[in-house]
């Protein structure tokens, strides 16, 4: 994400024009405060990448097939730093402590 103060510069977002639907969805999701909280909660529990990815996939309905394509200058760590595919309904996914009815 561009540093604060540059968000109004349209050239900072030119790369978005080249994104396909999954990559565009990822750009929005990785900025979602609730998603970030879920990821940080899992990270604090000391879960491995596979377990964290499984838990995030379960709650958020995700399927990580690979890292989103971004320009080298914008490449940031993935919220789930794993490029392997995940089953859409992984068995044994850790509970996020969510109180919603979706998971």
Backbone torsions as a table, in degrees:
resi	resn	phi	psi	omega
1	UNK	NA	137.0	179.9
2	UNK	-60.3	152.9	178.1
3	UNK	-62.7	154.0	180.0
4	UNK	-57.2	136.5	-179.3
5	UNK	103.5	-19.9	179.8
6	UNK	-105.7	3.2	-175.0
7	UNK	-65.4	-19.5	179.1
8	UNK	-88.2	-5.2	179.2
9	UNK	-84.1	110.5	-173.2
10	UNK	-61.4	-30.6	-179.9
11	UNK	-65.6	-20.4	177.5
12	UNK	-66.3	-17.9	-178.1
13	UNK	-116.2	14.1	179.0
14	UNK	-57.5	-33.9	-178.5
15	UNK	-60.7	-24.7	-179.2
16	UNK	-61.9	-30.9	179.8
17	UNK	-62.1	-22.6	-177.4
18	UNK	-96.6	-1.9	-176.3
19	UNK	-81.3	142.8	172.2
20	UNK	-86.9	177.9	-174.0
21	UNK	-57.6	-47.4	179.7
22	UNK	-63.1	-38.5	179.6
23	UNK	-68.0	-37.9	177.8
24	UNK	-66.1	-42.0	176.8
25	UNK	-60.1	-41.1	179.1
26	UNK	-62.6	-39.8	179.3
27	UNK	-58.2	-38.4	178.6
28	UNK	-76.0	-44.4	-176.4
29	UNK	-62.3	-44.4	-175.6
30	UNK	-66.5	-14.3	176.7
31	UNK	-97.0	-4.5	-177.5
32	UNK	-71.4	119.5	-177.2
33	UNK	-58.5	-37.2	179.4
34	UNK	-66.8	-40.5	177.7
35	UNK	-64.1	-43.2	179.0
36	UNK	-62.2	-39.7	177.8
37	UNK	-63.8	-43.8	178.2
38	UNK	-60.0	-45.9	-180.0
39	UNK	-62.2	-46.2	-179.5
40	UNK	-63.5	-37.2	177.5
41	UNK	-62.4	-42.7	178.5
42	UNK	-67.0	-39.7	179.7
43	UNK	-63.5	-40.9	179.3
44	UNK	-65.3	-28.6	177.4
45	UNK	-73.7	-10.5	179.0
46	UNK	78.8	23.3	179.3
47	UNK	-70.7	148.2	174.5
48	UNK	-71.2	167.2	-178.0
49	UNK	-59.2	-40.6	-178.9
50	UNK	-64.4	-43.5	179.3
51	UNK	-66.7	-42.4	179.0
52	UNK	-63.2	-44.0	179.0
53	UNK	-62.5	-39.9	179.4
54	UNK	-63.9	-43.2	179.9
55	UNK	-65.3	-43.6	179.0
56	UNK	-65.6	-37.9	178.4
57	UNK	-63.2	-40.9	-179.0
58	UNK	-64.3	-50.5	-176.3
59	UNK	-72.2	-43.6	-171.6
60	UNK	-96.4	-1.8	178.9
61	UNK	67.8	40.2	-174.6
62	UNK	-99.7	155.4	171.2
63	UNK	-137.6	105.3	-178.4
64	UNK	-85.5	109.3	-179.6
65	UNK	-100.5	-6.2	-178.8
66	UNK	159.8	168.3	179.8
67	UNK	-70.1	145.0	175.4
68	UNK	-62.6	146.8	177.6
69	UNK	-81.9	121.8	175.0
70	UNK	-136.1	160.5	178.2
71	UNK	-66.6	153.9	-177.8
72	UNK	-56.1	-36.2	-178.0
73	UNK	-69.4	-25.6	-176.3
74	UNK	-101.8	-2.4	-175.2
75	UNK	-62.1	122.0	178.2
76	UNK	-123.3	160.8	178.1
77	UNK	-59.2	139.8	177.1
78	UNK	-71.2	147.5	175.9
79	UNK	-63.7	-26.6	170.6
80	UNK	-124.3	102.1	-172.6
81	UNK	-79.7	65.3	-179.1
82	UNK	-149.0	132.5	-177.7
83	UNK	-100.1	6.7	-179.5
84	UNK	-84.2	151.5	176.8
85	UNK	-69.8	150.4	176.9
86	UNK	-123.3	147.0	173.8
87	UNK	-66.1	141.3	-178.7
88	UNK	-66.5	-22.9	-179.4
89	UNK	-131.3	71.1	-175.0
90	UNK	-68.5	138.6	177.0
91	UNK	-78.3	142.9	175.7
92	UNK	74.1	22.8	178.4
93	UNK	-69.9	132.8	-179.5
94	UNK	-63.1	147.2	177.9
95	UNK	-75.0	134.5	179.7
96	UNK	-85.9	-3.4	-176.6
97	UNK	79.1	20.9	-177.5
98	UNK	-75.5	142.5	178.5
99	UNK	-104.1	6.0	-179.4
100	UNK	-77.0	174.4	178.8
101	UNK	-96.1	3.8	-175.6
102	UNK	-85.2	-16.9	-177.3
103	UNK	-138.3	NA	NA
